[in-house]
Amino acid sequence: MADYNKKINIKNKRAAFDYEILEEYVAGIVLTGTEIKSLRLGKASMVDCYCYFDRHELYIRGLNISEYHWGTYNNHQPRRDRKLLLNRRELDKLERASQDKSVTVVGLRLFLNDRGLAKAVIGLARGRKSYDKRDYIKEKDARREMDRAMKR
């Protein structure tokens, strides 16, 4: 039996820096057998990961799950588009919001839940300007300094 207690938590670190996250949703992912095996080994990357709608269904693009080492001819394509599973109400809300000009849906985090199922945290995000990023860095550094001062 597989060990589901091993914590898999793959983050998209650029998303928090490049985007202002407005809302977060947890979605299931449709994966093949070798993809979930590779994911359980932690062989995934969410760099430049974003979501798009096709025929009222949400897909994630740019999610790289490496090929499974012991996979044969059944191995998967590492950078294929994968379908995300959400309630219809959530899908409709995201689709309406993503129609707005400066709003997009990005992948934030990938994890395995306590039952061993792969889940993705996606966020409705607005792009930041370069001066916003500088302000964000200053605020983050100030918070870090305050936390250090509180611990002393």
C-alpha positions as CSV (number, residue, x, y, z in Angstrom):
1,M,0.0,0.0,0.0
2,A,1.3,3.5,-0.9
3,D,2.4,5.8,1.8
4,Y,0.1,8.8,1.6
5,N,1.5,10.4,4.8
6,K,4.4,11.8,2.7
7,K,3.6,15.4,2.2
8,I,3.7,16.6,-1.4
9,N,3.4,20.4,-1.7
10,I,4.6,21.9,-4.9
11,K,4.3,25.7,-5.1
12,N,4.3,28.3,-7.8
13,K,6.5,30.9,-6.1
14,R,6.3,33.4,-9.0
15,A,2.6,33.6,-8.8
16,A,2.5,35.4,-5.5
17,F,5.1,37.8,-6.7
18,D,3.7,38.6,-10.1
19,Y,0.0,38.6,-9.2
20,E,-2.3,39.9,-6.6
21,I,-4.4,36.9,-5.6
22,L,-8.1,37.8,-5.3
23,E,-9.7,34.4,-4.6
24,E,-8.5,30.9,-4.2
25,Y,-10.2,27.6,-5.1
26,V,-9.2,24.0,-4.6
27,A,-9.7,21.8,-7.7
28,G,-9.2,18.2,-8.5
29,I,-7.0,17.2,-11.5
30,V,-7.7,14.5,-14.1
31,L,-4.4,12.5,-14.2
32,T,-3.2,9.2,-15.8
33,G,-1.6,6.4,-13.9
34,T,2.0,7.3,-14.5
35,E,1.3,11.0,-13.8
36,I,0.1,10.3,-10.2
37,K,3.0,7.9,-9.6
38,S,5.4,10.6,-10.7
39,L,3.6,13.2,-8.6
40,R,3.8,11.1,-5.5
41,L,7.6,11.1,-6.0
42,G,7.5,14.9,-6.1
43,K,8.5,15.2,-9.7
44,A,6.5,18.2,-10.7
45,S,6.9,21.9,-11.4
46,M,4.4,24.8,-11.6
47,V,6.6,27.4,-13.2
48,D,4.6,29.6,-15.7
49,C,1.4,27.7,-14.9
50,Y,-2.0,29.2,-15.8
51,C,-5.6,28.1,-16.4
52,Y,-7.9,28.7,-19.4
53,F,-11.4,27.8,-20.4
54,D,-12.4,25.6,-23.3
55,R,-16.1,24.8,-23.9
56,H,-17.0,25.9,-20.3
57,E,-14.4,23.5,-18.9
58,L,-11.2,24.6,-17.0
59,Y,-7.8,23.3,-18.1
60,I,-4.3,24.0,-16.6
61,R,-1.4,24.6,-18.9
62,G,2.3,24.8,-18.1
63,L,2.1,22.2,-15.3
64,N,5.1,20.0,-15.8
65,I,4.9,16.5,-14.3
66,S,8.1,14.6,-15.2
67,E,7.8,11.2,-16.9
68,Y,7.7,8.2,-14.5
69,H,11.0,6.5,-14.4
70,W,9.6,3.0,-14.6
71,G,6.9,3.9,-17.1
72,T,7.0,2.0,-20.4
73,Y,5.2,2.9,-23.6
74,N,2.3,4.0,-21.4
75,N,4.2,7.0,-20.1
76,H,2.6,10.4,-20.3
77,Q,3.6,13.7,-22.0
78,P,5.1,15.9,-19.3
79,R,3.6,19.2,-20.3
80,R,0.2,18.3,-21.5
81,D,-2.9,20.3,-20.6
82,R,-4.9,18.7,-17.7
83,K,-8.5,19.2,-16.9
84,L,-9.5,20.7,-13.5
85,L,-12.5,19.5,-11.6
86,L,-14.7,22.2,-9.9
87,N,-18.4,22.6,-9.2
88,R,-20.4,24.2,-12.1
89,R,-21.2,27.2,-9.9
90,E,-17.5,27.8,-9.3
91,L,-16.6,27.3,-12.9
92,D,-19.2,29.8,-14.0
93,K,-18.0,32.4,-11.5
94,L,-14.4,31.9,-12.6
95,E,-15.3,32.1,-16.3
96,R,-17.2,35.4,-15.8
97,A,-14.4,36.9,-13.7
98,S,-11.7,35.8,-16.2
99,Q,-13.6,37.7,-19.0
100,D,-12.5,40.9,-17.2
101,K,-9.4,42.5,-18.9
102,S,-6.8,42.4,-16.2
103,V,-7.8,39.2,-14.4
104,T,-6.5,35.7,-15.0
105,V,-6.6,32.3,-13.4
106,V,-3.2,30.9,-12.2
107,G,-2.1,27.7,-10.5
108,L,-0.7,28.4,-7.0
109,R,-0.1,25.0,-5.4
110,L,-0.3,21.3,-6.0
111,F,-0.7,18.8,-3.2
112,L,-2.0,15.3,-2.3
113,N,-4.9,15.3,0.2
114,D,-5.3,12.8,3.0
115,R,-6.9,10.2,0.7
116,G,-4.0,10.4,-1.8
117,L,-5.9,12.4,-4.4
118,A,-4.1,15.2,-6.4
119,K,-5.5,18.6,-5.8
120,A,-4.5,22.0,-7.3
121,V,-5.0,25.4,-5.6
122,I,-5.9,27.9,-8.3
123,G,-6.3,31.6,-7.8
124,L,-8.2,34.4,-9.5
125,A,-5.4,36.9,-9.9
126,R,-4.7,40.4,-11.1
127,G,-1.3,41.2,-12.6
128,R,1.1,43.5,-10.7
129,K,3.0,46.4,-12.1
130,S,6.7,46.7,-11.4
131,Y,6.2,49.4,-8.9
132,D,3.6,47.3,-7.1
133,K,6.2,44.5,-6.9
134,R,8.7,46.9,-5.2
135,D,6.1,47.9,-2.7
136,Y,5.2,44.3,-2.0
137,I,8.9,43.5,-1.3
138,K,9.2,46.4,1.1
139,E,6.0,45.3,3.0
140,K,7.3,41.7,3.1
141,D,10.7,42.8,4.5
142,A,9.0,45.1,7.1
143,R,6.7,42.2,8.3
144,R,9.7,39.9,8.5
145,E,11.7,42.4,10.6
146,M,8.7,42.9,12.9
147,D,8.3,39.2,13.4
148,R,12.0,38.9,14.3
149,A,11.7,41.8,16.8
150,M,8.7,40.1,18.4
151,K,10.5,36.8,18.9
152,R,13.4,38.4,20.8
